[in-house]
Amino acid sequence: MHRREFLGAMGAAVVAAGRGIAAPARKPNIIFIMVDDLGYGDLGCYGQKLIRTPHLDRMAAEGTKFTDCYAGSAVCAPTRCVLMTGLHSGHCTRRGNRAKADLPGEGKNRGLVPLRPTDYTVATHLRKAGYVTGGIGKWGLGNPGTTGSPDKHGFDHFYGYLDQVHAHSYYPTWLWRNDQRQELAGNQGGKRQQYAHDLFEADTLDFIRRSKGKPFFLYLPYTIPHGKYEVPDTAPYTAQPWPKTQKNYAAMITRVDATVGKLFALLRELGLDEHTLVFFTSDNGPNPPFLKLFHSAGGLRGIKRSLYEGGIRMPMIVRWPGKVPAGKTSDFVWTHTDFFPTACELAGTALPKGLDGMSVLPTLLGSLQKPHDALYWEFHAPFHQAVRMGRWKGVRFGTDEPLELYDLATDRGEKTDITAQHPDVVRRIETFLATARTESPYWPAVAKRRVRARGKGKMRKK
């Protein structure tokens, strides 16, 4: 389906509803699944040879697989902030997992800066557009009693972890259901009977059943396969001659793959499959233990906490039967900033002002569209910035430091710095960087590169 046909159907529905006529179409359900620390190369459809992901591979066969989609940041909290607000990591409120220090008057928040009351989220927008909104998994943008809890930012329903550190345990003694702390009897006193992801899976399916009569937005920031690497059993990898951590990691990925399979089975059972657009992605790149055995970075340079490609280029699969082309692979360049504007167009609503993203609905529906002129990221541990302009990728450690330049069309592994050969491209990126970000009291820019002094555990200037 082309964008014009889709918008025409949406418009007809609005007009019909205004005349009291039965509308021929309804707003699509939107499900956004974002797992935690899954690498670019961890799925079979992205080249993985050892970890089994049959349901996600089928999702790619029935939808479109994107090779050049990027997370909002290289760690979890800022990526979630980017996704929810449509602002990149140089503009959004939460630019790191922890701020450098608590500001005067902020209290002992451990640097966990919450969303502000003025932060406007995609959930708030979709709820205003008539959607039932749910979030299940790891929130990470505001603890209880802060301005950043999900109930203050558009969610009718939330179940899971609010605090990102609490989310490190897969056998927690309690979780949050909306604004109420729910004790888990099966995990009290050292018992390990209630696995968090299995609880999330059950709540996901229950939310879909309860919400089937209205358009819904379901945000699923599942914690798998983030460490701790805990899983009830290592099947189907128990007999593999791998270290325990690697067995657990693989089993966790296959477990979330099974959840995706159950989700699609329920959509078909309820007659919602053709009315539901599903996204699947990860929040940042993988961790070091999985690079050698599983090639989790997929041949890309960098890992979690890095703005090289391995830290931010993510798997992205989008499926919507009859709308999103099946079996297609697209190299269109986009990021998690684009989800909010895309959701607005799907819901038939006006785009809020000031977002950094753009709607990629034309691309999702198989049409051509102009890509971003430039994409921006910043990260603060250590501070560095990255820009993508078409085939060009720039990385800079410190605002007064020289730029590294890579040609992703010929060097996706970012092995060769070609700044000397392309001074014009370097100047263009540096001009963009001069105005790409706004100042943050929590996450200031750093002028000179900082490196860790060998053996001292302290930072020194280069």
Protein Blocks (a to p, Z undefined) as FASTA:
>chain_A
ZZklmmmmmmmmmmmmmnopacfbdcddddddddehiafklpfknopakbccfklmmmmm
mmccdfbbccfbfbfklmmmmmmnopafklbmblcfbdfbdcehkapnhopacddfklcc
fklmmmmnopacddedjeolacehiakbfklnopabdcddfblklmmpcbbfbdcehjac
cddfklgghiafbcfklmmmmmmmmmmmmmmmpccddddddfbfcdcdddfbfcfklmpc
cdfklmmmmmmmmmmmmmmmmmmmmmmmnopmmmcccddddfbdcdfklmmmnomnnopa
cdehiabfklmpccdddddehkacghiacfbdcdfklmmmmmmmmnopacdehiabdcfk
lmmnopacdddfbdcdddfbdcdddddehjbccddehjkbccddddfklmmnopaccklm
mmmlmmmmmmmmmmmpccdfklccdfbdcdddehklpacdZZ
